[in-house]
Amino acid sequence: MTKVYLVRHGQTAWNVGEIFRGRADIPLDDVGRNEAVLAGEALKDATIHAVYSSPLSRSMETAQNIAKFHNLFVIPLDAITDISYGEWEGHSNEEMKAKYPDLHRLWHTEPHKVRFPKGESLEDVRARSVAALNDLLARHEDQNIVLVAHRVPNKVICCALIGLDNSHFWRIQQDTASTNLFTYKDGQWVISYLNDTSYLKVLRKPALADF
């Protein structure tokens, strides 16, 4: 039996500003740093054998707050880095809605049909992240691991493990610094919980849009 804790990084200024982040290395803001600390504390009593993270700093810092309680080094994993938004990266949601109205509408209605200009599709992200997860399963049989990534990789991983295709992308909520727990047992995935943010309630921050 292998347990996988899938965590989203803490908040950044670009989350608040609804700016497409992707591969841009945007750091955590003050709220995000507090979220990362709380995410780490929430898992401090769990038995963790390895912590993997997207190499982007917002994920690495979140992961380090988890790893420190288990005397582990964070292992960068390129396969779970954020989606490449291509030409959309660094631009606001409103800008892209105005410049690419049809593609923007498709992204919010049929996201599985979108490939971002000079960027990736959800299937690209799913293929690389799920392949990496399968490799980790073989490497960490009967162990517990943490993966810290981003909204898009987390959503498509959740869809894959639940048995949904990418058309259900918007049905999976992944708030900043949220945690999901999946158990691989007898050849199948069992869902323990999704998008847990109960440990963040002390921050009392307003909820962000799914962005």
N, C-alpha and C positions, 0 to 999 in steps of 0.2 A: 504494500500500500504506500503510495507516494502522495504527499500533500503539497499543493501549490498555492501559495499566497500571492495573488496578483494585485499589485498596488499601483495607483496612479500618483504621479508627483504632486507636490503642493502647488498652491496658487502662484501665478506670475502676474506682472502688470499687464501682459498681453492677454491673459484670460479675462481680466476685468475689462479691458478695452475692446474685447472681441476682435482681436487681430489674429490672423492665421499664423501660427507659430512654425509648425513643421520642423525643419532641420535647423532653424535659427536657434542659437544657443542662448536662450533667454533665462536669466537666473530667477530663483524664487524671490518674491517680494517679502515684506515683513510678515504678512499673514501666512504666506506659504511656508516660511521658515518655522513658524509656530505650528502649522499643520504637520510638517515633517517630524517635528519633535513628538507630537502627540501620536502620530502614526507609529513611530518607533516604540513609544511607551506602550501602545496597545498590544504590541507583539512581543514585549520583553519576556513574558513568561512562557511563550511558545518554544518548543524545541525546533531550532532552525539549523540546518546543516550547510546551507550555502545561500548567498544573496547575489542575484544578478540584476544588472540595471542597463537601461539605455545609456549610451555614453554621454548624452547631453547633460549639462550640469544640473538642470532642475530635477532630473531623475536621480543623478548620482548623489546629490545632497540629501534627497529624501531617503535613498537607500542606505546612506551612511548612518543616518539616524536610527535605522533598524539594525544594521550590522553591528553597531558598537555594543549593543546589549548581549551579543553572542560571540564576541571576540573574533569576528570574521572580517575579512577584507571584501569589499564589493568588487565583483567581477563584471567588467563592461561587456555588453552583449549587443553587437551592432544590429542583429536581426530584430530586436524589439525597439529600435529607435522609431521616432515619430514618422508619420507619412510625409513624403515630399509633396508639398502643395505647389511646387513649381512656381509659376508666375504669380500665384496668389500669396505666396509667403511674404510676410511683413506688411500686408495690406489689411485694412479693416473689412469686416463683414459687409458694411454698407457700401464701401468702395467696390467690392467685387460684385455685389448685387446690382450696382449701377452699370459696371463695365461688362459683366457677363450674365445678363438677366436670365437667359435660357439655361445656362449651365448651373447657375446658382439655384434656380428653381428645381432642376433635376437633382442636384445634390441633396435638397431637402425633401424630395418626394421619392426618388428612385436612386439612392446613393450608390448602389451596386453597378450602375451604368456609367458612372463618372470616372474619367481619367483627367486629372488636373493638367492644364497646359504645361508641358515640360516637367510633369510630375508623375505621381503614382496613382494607381487605383486601389480600392479596398482589397481586391483580390491579390494584388502585389504584396500588400502588407500582410494579408492572411497567410499567403504561401510561405513567406520568409519567417514569420513569427511562429506559426504552428510547426513548421519543420524544425525550428530551433527547440521548441518545447518537446517535441518527440525525441530529439537528441538528448535533452536533459533528463527525460524519463529513463532512458537507458543508463545514463551516467549516475543517476541518483535513485536507484531502485530502493524502495522502502525507506526513503528519507523525506525530509520536509524542506522545501526551498521557497525562496521569495523572488519574485520578478517585479521590478519597478519600471513602469513604462509610462505611456501617454494615453490620452483619450482614445485615439483611433486604434492603435494596436490592442489596447485592452478590450474595446468593444468587439473587434473582430475575433479576438481569442475567445471571449465569452460566448459569442455566437457559435463559434466552432465547437466548443466544449458542450454547449447546450444542445447542439444538433440543428441550429438554424443557419440559413444562408445569409449572405451579406445584405439582402434586401431588408432584413430586420434590424439593421444597424441602429436606427433611431429609437428602437424599443428597448435598448440597453442603456441605462443611465450610469455614467461614471463621473462622479464628482471629484474635485481635486482632493488628493490625499485619501481617497476611498480605498477599501480593501475588499477583495473577493477571495473566497476559499473554495478550491476544488480538490477532490480526492480521486486518485486513479486507483481503482480496485477491481480485480477480476476482469481486466480488459475493458473497463468502461469508466467514464467520468461520472462522479457523483457531486452534485452542487450542495455545498453547505450554506453559503450565503453570498449575496451579491451587493456591491455598492454600500458596504457598511461604513457609516460616518458617525456612529454614535459617540465615539471618543472625541469628536470635534465640537460637540455642543457647547463646551465651555467658552469657545471663541465667539459665539453668538453673532457670526457675520451673516449678512444677507446672502441668500442663495443666488448663485449665478445661473445664467442660461446655460443650456447644454452646449458649451462652446470650448 
